[in-house]
Each structure stands twice: as C-alpha cells, then as structure tokens.
Amino acid sequence: MPQRSHILNKRYARALLSLAVENNILERSYRDMQGIYEVFKNNKSLGILLKSPVIRISKKQNVVSQLFKNKVHPLILRYMLIIVRKQRGNLLEGISNAYLRVYKEYLGIEQVKLTTAVPVDDTVRARALEAARKITPHEIEFDETVDPDIIGGFILNLGDKQYNASVKHRMQRIRKHLQNH
C-alpha cells in the first residue's frame, strides 16, 4: 500500500474514532468496522467499483447504503457515504482496517502475533507472553499463527516491531552473505 494511502487511512480512522467517542458508540463502532473490513476484504469487486471513475458517485453511495444500511450504526453509514462522496470510497477497506488498530491503540491494547512453523504448547505460549509483557506496559492481545514456510523458529510481532528468529530468515541471511563474498 502506498505511504500516502496509509497516512490517509489512519487520518480518516482517527476522525471516526473521535466521532465514536463523542457520540458514545465506541464499542459499536469497533464491531461495525470489523464487519465492514470483512466485507471489503472478501469482495474485492466492491473496492474496484468504488474506485471506478466511470460509475457515478450517487450510484456508489447507493451501493454502500444498500450493503450497510441495517448492519452498521447510522453515524458510521453517514461517515462512509461522505467518504464515497469525496471520491475516496476505494479507501474504505484500508480505513476500516486502520480503525481497528487505532481503536486498540486508544484503549492501550498492544497486538502481539506469534508465528511458528508448528502449533505451540502452553509452555512456549507462556514464555512468548512473558517476553512480550517485558517489552510493553500495555494490555496484550495475543494471536498465534502457524506458517510451515518459516521452516522452524518463530516470528514475534509486537505492534510495529518484529523479531524474526525463523529458520527461513536465517537461511536468507546466510545466502545473502555468501553471495556478497
């Protein structure tokens, strides 16, 4: 994703967060934005439709309205329609994803993701959580992923930081070193 889009997504997400706090719909807004993100993630044609310069803005707004009118809070829907009217509808997936991160940031929740080649046992999980707690004072939301492509070891993501101790990463570093010498 281009840097400019990332910045815009976060800016729009923060504006919506402010509206949600002001209108006392913080929890509802989070659930709504989760649903919106899933719809856009699973329907790439919707993003293409909203990006198309050939389709009239009123038609785009009608599509968004029909898809979400009884599924999201009216404030969220109005916000989405304004985004579409400003010809930024193609950013709605990115905005909804950024909102999920901004919401957690607002509540002081740090996302920790552990990626391993095989499922981990309770001992390893506890050690990973303990290590994460030493790094951040925030509440931790822990997520585990199994990715056989990393061969062995683990990758620990904590917010924007990543510690890559995977075998695949080590092999890439060795290969690069050998190519340079």
FENVEN-V179474 format. One record per residue. SS is DSSP state (2 for helix, 1 for strand, 0 for the rest). OMEGA is omega in whole degrees, 0 to 359 (* if undefined). Layout:
<<SS & OMEGA> <SS & OMEGA>>
This chain:
<<0 & 179> <0 & 182> <2 & 181> <2 & 179> <2 & 180> <2 & 180> <2 & 178> <2 & 180> <2 & 182> <2 & 179> <2 & 178> <2 & 179> <2 & 179> <2 & 178> <2 & 179> <2 & 177> <2 & 178> <2 & 177> <2 & 181> <2 & 178> <2 & 181> <2 & 183> <0 & 176> <0 & 178> <0 & 186> <2 & 181> <2 & 181> <2 & 181> <2 & 179> <2 & 179> <2 & 180> <2 & 182> <2 & 173> <2 & 180> <2 & 179> <2 & 179> <2 & 180> <2 & 179> <2 & 181> <2 & 180> <2 & 183> <2 & 181> <0 & 182> <2 & 179> <2 & 178> <2 & 177> <2 & 179> <2 & 178> <2 & 182> <2 & 180> <2 & 186> <0 & 177> <0 & 182> <0 & 183> <0 & 181> <0 & 179> <2 & 181> <2 & 178> <2 & 179> <2 & 179> <2 & 179> <2 & 178> <2 & 180> <2 & 181> <2 & 180> <2 & 181> <2 & 192> <2 & 191> <0 & 179> <0 & 183> <0 & 181> <0 & 177> <0 & 181> <2 & 178> <2 & 179> <2 & 179> <2 & 178> <2 & 178> <2 & 179> <2 & 181> <2 & 176> <2 & 178> <2 & 179> <2 & 180> <2 & 180> <0 & 179> <0 & 177> <0 & 183> <2 & 179> <2 & 179> <2 & 187> <2 & 177> <2 & 180> <2 & 179> <2 & 181> <2 & 177> <2 & 179> <2 & 180> <2 & 180> <2 & 179> <2 & 181> <2 & 178> <2 & 180> <2 & 177> <2 & 180> <2 & 181> <2 & 179> <0 & 179> <1 & 180> <1 & 179> <1 & 177> <1 & 181> <1 & 178> <1 & 178> <1 & 179> <1 & 179> <0 & 179> <0 & 178> <0 & 182> <0 & 177> <0 & 183> <2 & 181> <2 & 180> <2 & 179> <2 & 180> <2 & 179> <2 & 179> <2 & 178> <2 & 179> <2 & 178> <2 & 180> <2 & 180> <2 & 177> <2 & 184> <2 & 185> <0 & 176> <0 & 184> <0 & 172> <1 & 185> <1 & 170> <1 & 189> <1 & 180> <1 & 179> <1 & 177> <1 & 175> <1 & 179> <0 & 182> <2 & 181> <2 & 181> <2 & 174> <0 & 180> <0 & 182> <1 & 182> <1 & 172> <1 & 180> <1 & 177> <1 & 179> <1 & 185> <0 & 180> <0 & 182> <1 & 177> <1 & 172> <1 & 184> <1 & 177> <1 & 181> <1 & 177> <2 & 179> <2 & 179> <2 & 179> <2 & 179> <2 & 178> <2 & 179> <2 & 179> <2 & 180> <2 & 180> <2 & 179> <2 & 180> <2 & 179> <2 & 181> <2 & 182> <0 & *>>
